[in-house]
């Protein structure tokens, strides 16, 4: 296996004065999760931490206005592409239903397609994702990097987030929403003052994955019913570009129709 060496591993896009989107562009699109750095007046937050191929926190500190400020790590759920660098942070928050999985990951923990069940690979293909090569990375983060050395580490939660809890950054406050369906303890963060929703993998503008370990269409339907009640202005999903409430309702209608026809 010969892979090129990436010039840079992370890519950051400032979405507004306090929110920065970070991706790992050399990860296969299936596992190329959105990470969101939100800078508050009292503390900062990183929502999800990608694959953890190389350290994330040192890169985050180059983006933050005050690298010395407290930063909390919120994991929307515990799939490999969302908790890769969770162990780098002192404050680690997750839903109770996924705390054990975050502490001791039991799903995919390597970068190799060979370690993914064939049924799961077929699920991804059926959803519309392109085939995966030998590895989930399409470039090396630096010369001499050996993908065989990668293992998803996970970390014990230092706190738990349940539906109705609040993540307080000082001048910004987010309500925790339990959004199961894609995973049993999936959560989103809703800022009522602005209508901004960080929805993670509950909804994004790409092929949703709703069949697999820990997934539930009935739970997904309940999550969609909740989302339809929210006065959302902007949705930042766990993958793909952000979108507005009208697009959110279109995506929901598309999948509800799919499930109704099954």
N, C-alpha and C positions, 0 to 999 in steps of 0.2 A: 504494500500500500504506500503510495507516494502522494503526499498532500503539500500544497504550497504553504508558505509561511505568511501569515497575515501581517500587514503593516500595522494595523491597530486591531485590538480585540473587541473593544466596546465602541458603540456609537451613541452619542447623546444629542437630544433635541430639546431645547427649552420650549415648553408649551405655553407658559405664561410666566409671570414674575416669580412664582414660587414653585412651579412644577416642571420637572425635567423627566423626559422619557429616555430610558436607556435600553438598548438591545444588544445582543451578541450576533452580529450579522453573519458570522461564519458557522453558526449552528443551523442544522437542517430546519426548514421552515416549520415543521411540525412541533419542534421543541424550542423555537425562537420566541421566548416569552417576553412580554413587556415588563419592565421594571420601572417603578415611578418613585423618584425622589421628590418629596414635598418638604419644603423648608418653612418652618414656623418660627414665631417670635421667641418661643421658649425651648423648643426642641424640633429636630427634623425627623422625618420618617422615610424609610425605604420600604416600599410595598413590593414584596417578592424579590428574589435574588438570583434568578437565572440558573444556569447549569453549574456554576462554580468551577469551571475549567481552570481559570486563574483567579487570584484574589480580586474581589470586587471593592472592598472598603477603601483601599488606597486610591482607587480610581474615583470613587464617590467623593472622597475628600478634596480632590482637585476641582470638583464641580461646586462644592458647598461654599457659601459666602463665609461661613465661620466653621472651619473643620474641627474646632474645639468644642462645639456645641454638642449636647447630648443627641444621639440618634437612636431611634427605636426601629426594630425590624418587625414588620407585620407580614406573616405568610398567609396568603389568601387560601391556600390549600397545600398539600404536601407531595404533589407530583414532582418528578425530578427537575423539571425546568423552572420550578418556582422556589425551591429551597436549596439550591446548590451551594450558596455562600452563607446560609443562615448561621453557621457556626462562627462566623467572623464577628458577630455582633453580641454585645453584652445583654441587651434587652431583646427578647425573642418572644413574640406573641402569636398565638394560633388558636383556632377553635378547639374546644375540649375533645371533639370527636376525632381529631387528627393529631393530637399531642403525642400519642404513643408512636404513630407512624413517623412523625418528624424526629423523634428521639432515636428511633431504630428503623430506618427506611427498609421496607421489605419488597418494594416493587422494583422497577428498573433502577439499577445503581451503577451501570457502566455506560460507556459511549458506543457500544457495539450492537449492531443489528442482530447478531447471533444470539444475544441474550434477551431478545424480545419475543414473546410467544407468537407463533404464526397467526393465531386467531386475532391477536391484537394488531398485528401488521395489516391483516386484511381489513380490519375495522377502519384503520386509517386510510387505506386505499379506497374503500367504499365511501368514506366521508368526502373524498375529493383531494386528499393530500398526495403529492408526488411520491414515487418510490424512494425509499431510504437506501443509501449506499452502504458500504461496509461499516461506516461509523456515522454517528450523529453530528460530527464536526466535518466541515468541508475545507478547513485550513487548519494549520497548526498555530497556536498562540505565539510560539517562538521556536527558533531553530533547536532541534534536539528534543522537542517535547514528544513523549511516548504516550499515546492514548491508552495503552494498557495500564498505566499507573493511576488512571482516574478511578476514584470510587466516590459515590455520593455519601457524604459523611453524616448529614443530619445534625441535630442538636436538641437537647432537652429544652422545652419551653420554660421561660422564666415567668410567664403570665399567660392567662387564658382570656379569649375574647368570645363572648356569647352575644346572641341577638339582643339588640337594645343597648349594649355597652357603648361607650364613647372613647374615641381616640382623640386626645386633646393635645394640640401642638402649640397652644397659646392663643394666637390670633385665628387659628383654624381649628374647627371641631368636626369630627366625622362620626356619624352613627354607624354602628356595626350591624350589618344585615346578614342573617344566616341564609345562604343561597345554595342549598344542596341540589343535587341532580348530576352534575359532572363529578362531584366527590361528596362524601357524606358531611364533611365539615367545611365546605366551601363558604367563604364570607366575602362580602363586598363592603365598601365604605361610602356612605352618602353624606354629602355636605348640604344640609337643608338651606343654608343661606344663599348658596349659588346654584343648587340643582346639579352639582357635579357628582357623578357616580363612578367610583372605581369598582367595576363589576367583575374583574378577574375572568375566570373561565366560565362563569355563569352565562355570559353572553359577550360575543365579540363578532366582528364583521368578517367572518370566515367560517370554514366548516366546523360546526360544533360536534364534540364527541360526547355521546350519551349512552353508549353501549360498552361496557367493560367493567372491570373490578371496581366495586364501590359506587357504580353509577346507577341511576334510577330515573326512568321516564316519569313515573308519577311524582317524584320529588321535583323533577325539572318543571313539570306543569305547575306545581305549587309555587315554585320560584318565579316563573313567568307571571303568574297571577299577581304576585306581590310587586314585581317590577312595573306592571301596568298601572299600579295605583300611585306610583311615585311621580312627583312633578320634576322629572329629570330634564335638564337642559343639554348636558354633555355626558356621554358614556366613554370612559377609558377602559377598554377591555383588556383581557390578559394576553391577547395577540392582536395583530393587525391594527389599522388606523382607528382613531376615535370617531365617534358619530353622534348624531343628535337623537332626540326622543322619537321623531318620526321614523328614522331608520331602525331604532330599537323595536318599535311596534311592528315594522315590516318583518324583521328577523323572527320575532316571536310568532307572528302569524304564519310564516313559512314553516316553522318547525311544528307548530300545533296542527297545521294541515297535514304534514307528513305523518305525524303520530296518529291522527284521526283516521288516515287512510290505511294504516297498517293492519 
